[in-house]
Amino acid sequence: MRFPKLLCLAAVLLLAAGTALADSFTISDGTNNVSFSIPATPTPDSYSTGYSFTFNSVNVTVNGTTASYTVDFFNFNDAGGLDIYNGVTNDLVVNNFGWSSDPNGSTGVQVYTGSESNPTFVAGVYPQTGAGADYFNSGSTLTISDADPNSSTLTPEPSSVLLVGTGIIGCLGALRRKLAK
């Protein structure tokens, strides 16, 4: 009688564990491609209210090679756009994408709403503006795709994998006992 109750409890816990979703970012000019993902409800590693926020240790794929980089997003007060760079050597991958050459900074690309401490990315296609994107040809774009549970690949959380594993072991143990009788 205990086995069905444990199995039901395991099923409920597995459903409650959920999955982690992420927004996808792609910068492309037809030749060069940069892509990365950031959680759909991000908490920046650091931010400057009214200007920018930063994510450290983001897995960024540059023309097929993945490495860990720092990604900075800027608002209109800081000319807009984003930078991607190696946080240790400060080597740039993307410099000033969407940055505005307007001294007032009002024509740059701002890809989020909300505050710098609690941003929400806005899905869409953003063309390169101003003098930035040093490593991309003209006509480059930034595409942000929403985290959508119906269209994206879901990544199980470690607790879900652990729960399924212990459930399988429990089922095998119960089956072994039943067959031994």
Buried (B, 14 or more C-beta within 10 A) or exposed (E): EEEEEBBEEBEEEBEEBEEEBBBBBBBBBEEBBBBBBBEBBBEBBEBBEEBBBBBEEBEBBBEEEEEEBBBBBBBBBBBBBBBBBBBEEEEBBBBBBBBBEBEEBEBBBBBBEEBBEBBEBBEEEBEBBBEBBEBBEEEBBBBBBBBEEEEBEEEBEEEBEEBBEEBEEBBEEBEEEEEEE
